[in-house]
Amino acid sequence: MMTRVDPIESLSAGRDRRDRAIVIGAGLGGLAAAMRLGAKGYRVTVIDRLDVPGGRGSAIRQDGHRFDLGPTIVTVPQLYRELWAACGRDFDKDVELRSLDPFYEIRWPDGTKFVAQQDTGKLRAEVAKLAPGDVAGFDKFLDDSARRYWFGFEDLGRRSMHRLLDLIKVLPTFARLRADRSVYAHAASRVKDEKLRMALSFHPLFIGGDPLHVTSMYILVAYLEKEFGVHYAMGGIAGMAEAMGRVINDQGGTLLMETEVDEIVIRDGVTTGVRLASGLEMGADVVVSNADAGHTYDRLLRNHKRRRWTSKRLARTRYSMSLFVWYFGTKGTRGDWQDVGHHTILNGPRYTGLLKDIFIRGKLCDDMSLYVHRPSVTDPGVAPEGDDSFYVLSPVPHLGHDNGVDWATEEPRYKEKMLKVLEDQLLPGLRDKISTEVVFTPETFRDRYLSPFGAGFSIEPRILQSAWFRPHNVSEEAKGLYLVGAGTHPGAGVPGVISTAEVLSQLVPDPEVVR
Ligand SMILES: Cc1cc2nc3c(=O)[nH]c(=O)nc-3n(C[C@H](O)[C@H](O)[C@H](O)COP(=O)(O)OP(=O)(O)OC[C@H]3O[C@@H](n4cnc5c(N)ncnc54)[C@H](O)[C@@H]3O)c2cc1C
């Protein structure tokens, strides 16, 4: 069980004389930040407005089902092991990761399939089935991906990029690796088949990137999946978030849930704490915001004169797309739909056209490409015996486009269209099997996570919104203020936000012990 504290008790914190750190937000980035600060010796309080930790990585329970709300694909497991080790703990004692192989299946309306998996020979055979002439290009793509992984993930992604010099130093490598080119353009330069181009370029959608505009550094995901595998955290990512909460408690930290921060308090340019929505002020030596970077600057620093992240600049910032997510349980279906595994990507008739509609034109379309999550095939505990738990996700425009969507009207219509696609192409007879459901629209993302424009993944990872151009992990607006999470460097996705906390730990000074 997580320790919940009374704000007043937390203010005095007994006889604990360690320097105090406050982390706003118990998303996975905020929890990782709290673990890192606790390991440094800070007395940490994590504050979140939700009733459970994990943010987008939390879960809801309904009618015997557990629905993981967000991340389902766990990659780069060494990142979590390193985080736990930094806290003197053994990750594998707290969280059970299950390797999935095949990783996922990609399907097209004409019945074609591509099965992504770890074995290079089998993967090549999949490519050959789709486009025999593209096997050599695919091999080159994998080599390209490895090079970008070692530079983009292991080097750039694990250190701060807050000084202009940090950027200048890496510009020649950016140029050599053609970081200006999009993921899709890179895939297209290596393979000719449109389906294969999709299979090699869709990954950035899981971190809010438009494959037609996201920097081609993100092709690194292909290598990362193949080299380190695709995993599922038993008990869901929410179970991992809870395990992080326990580490924080064991370090003497506290999680203050159902508590909203209204403002970051800055006096004479120095961050001195936070003011809660209740009006109560909590002091701290270090404040880390895991709230969306846009929300942090525009809302939590609204009374502070900002030099870089002004409201005007934030209004010009491009946000990731949003999501329509339908979570549902099905009754007595465990033996049904035998060919539907843990992860399926169900393409609609269009790829590049649909991306332009979602990201550029802000248009909600009749056609859709879906990601279908069926965790009950790996983790039967997510549903009552014999039943299945699913979620189906469709990328949709965020709420900031001129031609805004009225979700109150659109939600039932869109869900009906989704149901038709699912019944026709993947789960025949689904309508009669649904026993419970929950729907998240872009408005849910806005209201639940205080995500600007209801974006699914914060600031879009375009080249001019990445690395030095992204909100820095150490704020230039006030001394003692730091940022972690999807909207900061290196960016969204579970590995991304865990890395933001690693970068943070390099920036925050060691605490002083008050005597
Ligand atoms: C549907 C979906 C599927 C995804 N799938 C994957 C996947 O398979 N693999 C992967 O790697 N990534 C995936 N992602 C991305 C990944 O989940 C996110 O990038 C990551 O979890 C974001 O973490 P974060 O640290 O930025 O915090 P968030 O999860 O955004 O949490 C921020 C927290 O701050 C709190 N907060 C905000 N403002 C305040 C305030 N003023 N006061 C108090 N609390 C506040 C919020 O309540 C929230 O809990 C997915 C995301 C979604 C939405």
The ligand as an SDF file (V2000), in Angstrom:
LIG
                    3D

 53 58  0  0  0  0  0  0  0  0999 V2000
   -2.9080    5.3250  -24.8180 C   0  0  0  0  0  0  0  0  0  0  0  0
   -1.4130    5.4450  -24.7210 C   0  0  0  0  0  0  0  0  0  0  0  0
   -0.6100    4.3910  -25.0840 C   0  0  0  0  0  0  0  0  0  0  0  0
    0.7830    4.4780  -24.9580 C   0  0  0  0  0  0  0  0  0  0  0  0
    1.5450    3.3930  -25.2760 N   0  0  0  0  0  0  0  0  0  0  0  0
    2.8780    3.4140  -25.0360 C   0  0  0  0  0  0  0  0  0  0  0  0
    3.6640    2.2350  -25.1760 C   0  0  0  0  0  0  0  0  0  0  0  0
    3.1530    1.1630  -25.4970 O   0  0  0  0  0  0  0  0  0  0  0  0
    4.9900    2.3090  -24.9010 N   0  0  0  0  0  0  0  0  0  0  0  0
    5.5890    3.4710  -24.4860 C   0  0  0  0  0  0  0  0  0  0  0  0
    6.8020    3.4770  -24.2390 O   0  0  0  0  0  0  0  0  0  0  0  0
    4.8560    4.6120  -24.3330 N   0  0  0  0  0  0  0  0  0  0  0  0
    3.5240    4.6050  -24.5790 C   0  0  0  0  0  0  0  0  0  0  0  0
    2.7660    5.7310  -24.3570 N   0  0  0  0  0  0  0  0  0  0  0  0
    3.4360    6.9830  -23.9540 C   0  0  0  0  0  0  0  0  0  0  0  0
    3.7170    7.0250  -22.4540 C   0  0  0  0  0  0  0  0  0  0  0  0
    2.6410    6.5010  -21.7570 O   0  0  0  0  0  0  0  0  0  0  0  0
    3.9150    8.4680  -21.9950 C   0  0  0  0  0  0  0  0  0  0  0  0
    4.8090    9.1670  -22.8380 O   0  0  0  0  0  0  0  0  0  0  0  0
    4.4400    8.5240  -20.5620 C   0  0  0  0  0  0  0  0  0  0  0  0
    3.7720    7.6050  -19.7240 O   0  0  0  0  0  0  0  0  0  0  0  0
    4.2570    9.9480  -20.0390 C   0  0  0  0  0  0  0  0  0  0  0  0
    4.8090   10.0280  -18.7600 O   0  0  0  0  0  0  0  0  0  0  0  0
    5.0490   11.4220  -18.0440 P   0  0  0  0  0  0  0  0  0  0  0  0
    6.1080   11.1870  -17.0250 O   0  0  0  0  0  0  0  0  0  0  0  0
    5.3050   12.4810  -19.0490 O   0  0  0  0  0  0  0  0  0  0  0  0
    3.7590   11.7210  -17.2110 O   0  0  0  0  0  0  0  0  0  0  0  0
    2.1920   11.6750  -17.4150 P   0  0  0  0  0  0  0  0  0  0  0  0
    1.7690   10.2730  -17.5660 O   0  0  0  0  0  0  0  0  0  0  0  0
    1.7520   12.6720  -18.4050 O   0  0  0  0  0  0  0  0  0  0  0  0
    1.7530   12.1220  -15.9540 O   0  0  0  0  0  0  0  0  0  0  0  0
    1.7750   13.4540  -15.5150 C   0  0  0  0  0  0  0  0  0  0  0  0
    1.0470   13.4800  -14.1870 C   0  0  0  0  0  0  0  0  0  0  0  0
    1.0430   14.8170  -13.7120 O   0  0  0  0  0  0  0  0  0  0  0  0
   -0.1810   15.0450  -13.0460 C   0  0  0  0  0  0  0  0  0  0  0  0
   -0.4050   16.4950  -13.0020 N   0  0  0  0  0  0  0  0  0  0  0  0
   -0.4330   17.3530  -14.0490 C   0  0  0  0  0  0  0  0  0  0  0  0
   -0.6170   18.6140  -13.6120 N   0  0  0  0  0  0  0  0  0  0  0  0
   -0.7180   18.5350  -12.2670 C   0  0  0  0  0  0  0  0  0  0  0  0
   -0.9330   19.5110  -11.2600 C   0  0  0  0  0  0  0  0  0  0  0  0
   -1.0700   20.8130  -11.5370 N   0  0  0  0  0  0  0  0  0  0  0  0
   -1.0210   19.0920   -9.9760 N   0  0  0  0  0  0  0  0  0  0  0  0
   -0.8720   17.7780   -9.6410 C   0  0  0  0  0  0  0  0  0  0  0  0
   -0.6650   16.8120  -10.5860 N   0  0  0  0  0  0  0  0  0  0  0  0
   -0.5880   17.1950  -11.8770 C   0  0  0  0  0  0  0  0  0  0  0  0
   -1.1950   14.3050  -13.8650 C   0  0  0  0  0  0  0  0  0  0  0  0
   -2.3300   13.9870  -13.0930 O   0  0  0  0  0  0  0  0  0  0  0  0
   -0.4100   13.0570  -14.2750 C   0  0  0  0  0  0  0  0  0  0  0  0
   -0.6290   11.9900  -13.3760 O   0  0  0  0  0  0  0  0  0  0  0  0
    1.3720    5.6640  -24.4720 C   0  0  0  0  0  0  0  0  0  0  0  0
    0.5620    6.7460  -24.1150 C   0  0  0  0  0  0  0  0  0  0  0  0
   -0.8160    6.6420  -24.2180 C   0  0  0  0  0  0  0  0  0  0  0  0
   -1.6610    7.8030  -23.7900 C   0  0  0  0  0  0  0  0  0  0  0  0
  1  2  1  0
  2  3  1  0
  2 52  2  0
  3  4  2  0
  4  5  1  0
  4 50  1  0
  5  6  2  0
  6  7  1  0
  6 13  1  0
  7  8  2  0
  7  9  1  0
  9 10  1  0
 10 11  2  0
 10 12  1  0
 12 13  2  0
 13 14  1  0
 14 15  1  0
 14 50  1  0
 15 16  1  0
 16 17  1  0
 16 18  1  0
 18 19  1  0
 18 20  1  0
 20 21  1  0
 20 22  1  0
 22 23  1  0
 23 24  1  0
 24 25  2  0
 24 26  1  0
 24 27  1  0
 27 28  1  0
 28 29  2  0
 28 30  1  0
 28 31  1  0
 31 32  1  0
 32 33  1  0
 33 34  1  0
 33 48  1  0
 34 35  1  0
 35 36  1  0
 35 46  1  0
 36 37  1  0
 36 45  1  0
 37 38  2  0
 38 39  1  0
 39 40  1  0
 39 45  2  0
 40 41  1  0
 40 42  2  0
 42 43  1  0
 43 44  2  0
 44 45  1  0
 46 47  1  0
 46 48  1  0
 48 49  1  0
 50 51  2  0
 51 52  1  0
 52 53  1  0
M  END
$$$$
